């Protein structure tokens, strides 16, 4: 597995970025700066994260930013339901709550 880059593009600028031959280069340049500058904006949006693809995250997207509520590592043979539950439990615990089955 490699790394992933999560990008939020502004739809209001779609008429510009959809034909920008430099869009990929602009995303790559912003992604390279993320470790030093947090979530760097670029002309058409924002880089939300650059992370190893083994990292699983529960994220709130707000405007052009992302806030991580919980994260964990990928595990072989873990079901999607197990992943969701583990992330939800972690987020709840960090907010002072405990999830219980009903």
Secondary structure, 3 states (H helix, E strand, C coil): CCEEEEEEECHHHHHHHCCCCCHHHHHHHHHHHHHHHCCCEECCEEEEEEEECCEEEEEEEECCEEEEEEEEECCCCCCHHHHHHHHHHHHHHHCCCCCCCC
